Amino acid sequence: MANYSRSLFVLSLVLVFMNINLALGATASVTYTVTSLGANPDGKTDSTKAFLSAWAKACVSAKPAVIYVPVGRFLLRKSVFNGPCKNSAITFQIAGTLVAPSDYRVIGNAGNWLFFEHVNGVTISGGILDGQGTGLWDCKASGKGCPKGATTLGFSNSNNIVMNGVSSLNSQMFHIVINGCHNVKMLGVKVSASGNSPNTDGIHVQMSTSVTILNSKIATGDDCVSIGPGTSNLWIENVACGPGHGISIGSLGKEQEEVGVQNVTVKTVTFTGTQNGVRIKSWGRPSTGFARNILFQHAVMVNVKNPIVIDQNYCPDEKRCPGQESGVQISDIMYQDIHGTSATEVAVKFDCSSKYPCNKITLEDVKLTYKNQAAEASCSHAGGTAEGTVQPTSCL
């Protein structure tokens, strides 16, 4: 009987270990190294085919997959990484640099350079994405006919995305765009472009929910972060911005029928030498759009032209909107613990719609100075309250 019991015990142990091994086998990842598939790290040979081949293999794998990019410079043309895939855990592990073509015309009208669509559970870890956009910026500055430019990295209609330690350098246009996505985490992202580079927004989010941007450093020629229609549950924390145009909600209200922006938190941010600090802007024309439940908290302004601004009369080149009022409704906006220096006399400016005035704006513990003196505040069609110490004196 003792031998029988011992045999049952041993058999049970064997079955347990078999199940553990099966489970480990099921979750063990497979790795595809792009150089093994023909990619060349010389920065001159087109490696697009090898990268797309690695993606195709990873995408059909039933197991989690790693696409490994070793040290070196890899030249890529427009690359589209399509889903859905058989697994929901594909990691791009990038030790090297991905380089766009030096001739900006090659991808200048492509819309996106590196583009992920209909994917789930994709992680991009490390690496430098070099958009080589300086030639296009020069073309635009000269006033010649130039292509619009490509976004460096785009995600569309995708879920459960992670970007960790990714650097974007000299994008032709926007650096990173999140469109129609859910549950996106961006950690330790670094964006770098000249302060006079045109339309090079650092991170643009639209039509997306549950996006988090943490511990990132953005220096560029347009908005550090721009927040478009249809964004909700966005969390931005510990971000350094400058040079650039600040963190902007908008522009909203470009379309008459438009979804709004809500539940946005921007906290522990530093703006250095930027055109704006925290900004909300909307077109001066009819729209169903809105911005509500927004918190700007723990912000430091260092020589910022417009530290706190709401502009509801945005009308580039005075086309398609003169004489009209913005239909975008702005409410429940909290500015809390915002300190520093303004580069202009008016540090707080609320220029709201006369048809739909801003309401429920709260200023709490705000101290902004101009040339070591108290700055000024300007309000038009704005209502709300001031709490604690507020300088400049509230005009709400």
N, C-alpha and C positions, 0 to 999 in steps of 0.2 A: 504493500500500500504506500509505503514511504517512497519507493522508487517511482511509483505512478504519480504521486504528488510532485516529486522533484521534476519528472518529465514534463508535467503540465506547466510548472513554473518556468522551466527553461524554454518551452514552446511559447509561452506568453511573452517572455523577454525577447525572443527572436522576432515575434510578430510586432512588438513595440518598436524594436530597432528598424525593422523593415519599413514600418509606417513613417518613422522619422526620416529615414533615407529617401523614401518616396516623396515626402513633403519637401525635403531639401532639394531633391532633384527637380521637383516641379517649379520651385522658385529660383533655382540657380539661373543666373543670367548668362546670356551669350554675348560675346564681344566681337564687333566687326571693326577692324583697324583700316582707316581709309587708304593708307599707303599700300596695304596688302591688296587693295582693289584697284590700284593704279594711280592714286593721287600722288602728286609730286610736290615736295615742300620747297621748291625753288622760287615760288612767288611769280613765276612767268608762264609755267605750263598750265593749261586749263584743266582743273581737277573736278569740274562740275559733274562729269559722268560718274566718277568714282564715289562722290558723296551721295548722289542719287541712288547708286547701286547699293551702298551701305544702308541707306534709308529703306529701300525696297526689301532688303533682307530682314532688317530689324522689324519692319512693319508686318511681315507675314509670319514672324516668329511667334510661337505660342508662349514662349518664355520671355521674361523681361530681357531687354536688349540694351547694350551699350555700344554707341558709335564713338570710337576713340580717334581723336585727331592729335597726333604727336606734335612735338615742337617743330617749327618751321612756318613758312608762309605759303598759304594755299590759295591760288587764284580761282575764284568762282564767278561765273556769270549768273544770271537770274536762276535761282534754285527754288522750286516749289516742292514742299514736303507734305504730301496729301495723306489724309486718313479717310475713313477710320481704319485702325490697325487691329490685328488679332490680339495684341496685348496692350495693357494700359500702363506700361512702365518702360519708356524708351528714354535713355539718357545720352545726350551729346556731351562727352567729356573732352573738353578742348584745352590742350596744353599749348597750342600754337596760335597763329593769327590767320583769320580768313580775310582775303584781300579782294576788293571789287576791281573791275578793269580800270586801268589808269585813264583810258579814253571814256569820259563821262557819257558819251553818246551811246555806248554799248547797252547800258541799262537805264539811261536817262528817261526813257518813256515806258519803262517796264512796270511802273507803279511800286513794285517791291523788289528788293534784291534777294533777301532770304525770307521765305514766306511759308508759314505753317497754317494749314486749313483742315478743319474737321478732325483735329487730333485730340486725344485724351491721355493725360498722364505723361506729358513730355517735360523733361528737365534739361535745361542747358546750363552746364557747369563750367565756369572759367572761360578763358579765351578772350582774344581781342578781335573785334569786327571792324575792319578798316574800310570805310566807304570811299576813300580817296576822292572826297567831294570838292576839294579846293578849286579844281579846274572849272567845275560848273558854277561855283560861287563867283569866280572871276568873270565868267561868261555873262552871268546875270547882272553883275555890276557894270559891265560894259554897255548894257542895253541892247545887245545883239539878240537875235532869235535863238533861244536856248530851250532844250527840253525841260520839262517841269522838275525832273529829278526823282530818284527812287528812295523809298523808305528802306533803311538798312535791315530792320528785323520786324516782321509783322506776324501777328497771330490773329486768326479770324475764326469765329464759330468753333471755339475750342474750349476744353474744360481741364481743370486740375493741372495747371502749368506752373513750373518753377523756373526762375532764372536766378542763378546764384554766382556772384563774382564775375559777371559778364561786363566787358568794357566795349563801348561803341565809340569809334574815333572818326571824326570828319565825315559824317553822313552827308549824302547829297541833299536830302531833305530831312524828314523826320527820322530820328534815330530808332525809336521803338514804338510800335502801335499795337494796342490791344483793342480789338473790335469784336463785339458779339461774343464775349468770353465769360466764363464763370469760374471762380476760384483760381485766381492767379496770384502767385507770390513772387515778388522781386526783391532780392536781398543782395546788398553790397554791389549794386550796379554802378558803373562809372561811365559818365557820358562826357566827351570832350570834343569841342569844336570852337572855332574863333567866335568872339563876341559879335562880330559883324557878318557872320554867315547867315544867309537868308533862309527863313522857313525851316530851321533845323530844330524843331521842338525836341526836347529830350525824351519824354515819355508822354504819349497821347493815349488817353483812355476814352472809349465811347461805347454805348450800347452794351455795357458790361456790368457784372455784379460781383461783389466780394473780391475786390482787387486790393492787394496790400503792397506798399512800396516802403522798404525799410533800409536804413543805414546806407544811403546812397549819396553820391556826389555828382552834381550835374553842372557842367559849364558849357554854355552853348550860345547861339545867336538869336534864339526865340524863347518861347516859354520853357522853363525847366520841366514843368509838368503842365499839360493842358488837359482839361476835363470836359469832354463833349457831351451832347445830349444822350439820355438813356443810361447815364452812369449812376449806380446806387451802391451803397455799402462799400465806399472806398476809404482806405486807411493809409495815410502817408505819415511816416514818423522818422525822425532823425535823418533829415535830408539837408545837405548843403547846396545852395543854389547861387550861382554867379560865376562868370557873367551870364546874362540871360534876361528874360522878360518876366521872371517870377513864376509863381504858381497861379494858374488862371482857370477859373470855371468859365467856360465859353471859348469862343463866342457862341452864345445861345440865340435862338430865335431867327436863324437864317431862313428856316422854312416856316411856312404858316402853320402846318400841322407838325408838331414836334413833341417828343417825349422829354420829360424834365430830368433834373439832376437832384438827388436827395441822399441824405445820410452820408455826408462826407466829413472826415476828420483829418485835419492837417495839424500836426503837433511836433514840437521840438525841431524847428526848422531855422536855418540861418540864411539870410539873403545878403550878399556882399556885392555892392556896386551894380545892382540890378535896376532895370527900368521900372519894375513894379515889385511889390512884395506879394501880398495876398490880394487877388483881383477877381471880381466877377464882372463879366461884360456880356452885353446882349445887343443885338441889332436894334436900331430904332425903327421898328416896323411891326405890324401885327403878327402874333404867334400864340400858340397854345402852350408854349414851353414854360418851365418854372425852375427855380432853384430854392430848396428849402432844407431845413435841418442841417446846417453847415457849421462846423466848429473849427475856428482858427485859434490855436492855443500854443503858448510858449514859443513865440517867434522873436528872433533877434534880427533887427534891421541895421545894416552897416552902410551908410551913405546910399540909401535907396531913393530913387526919384519919387515914386508914388507908393509909400509903404502900405496903406490901406485904401483900396479904391473899388467902388462899384460904378461902372460906366454903362448906362442903358441907352446911350446915344451913339453906339458904335456904327459908323457908316463910312466904310473905306471909299475914298475917292468921291464921296458924296453922291453915290449912285444907288438907285432903287430904294432910297429911304428918306430923302429930305422932306421935312415937314410932317413926318409921321411919328407916332409914339410906340415905344416897345410894348408888346403884349406879354412879355415874359414877367411872371410874378415872382418876386423875390421876398422870402420871409424866413423868420427863425434863423437868423445869422448871428453867431456869437464870436466876438473877438475878445480873447482872454489872455492876459499876461503877454503883452506885445511891447517890446522895448527897443530903443536904439535911435539911430540918426536918419533924418530925411535929407536928401540932397536938394529938395525944393521947400519953399515956405509952407505949402499946403500938404500936410502929411496924411490927413484923413479926408477923403473926398467921396461923398455919396451923391452921385448924379443919377437920380432914379426917374422912372417913367411917370409923367403927370397923370396918365390914364390909370396906371396900376402902381401906385407909390410903394416903395419898399416898406415893409413893416416888421415889427418884432426884431429889430436889430438891437443887440446888446454889446456895449463896450464895457469891459471890466479890467481894471488894472492895466491901463495903456499909458505908456510914457514915451513920447517921440519928440525929439528936439531937432532944431534946424540952426546950425552954426552956434551951438551952445545956448540958444535961446528957445523959448517955447515956440513950437510950430503952430500952424493954423489948421482949422477944420472947416470944411465947406459941405453944406447939405442942401439938396434940392429934392423935394418930394420924398423925404425919408423920415420914418417914425421909429422910435424905440426908446431905450433907457441907457443911462450910464451908471455904473456901480464902481465903488472903490475909487482909487485915484485915476483920473483920466486927463491926460495932457496930450495934445491940445484940448482945451475945454470943449466938451461935446456940443455939437450943434443940432443934435437930434431933438 
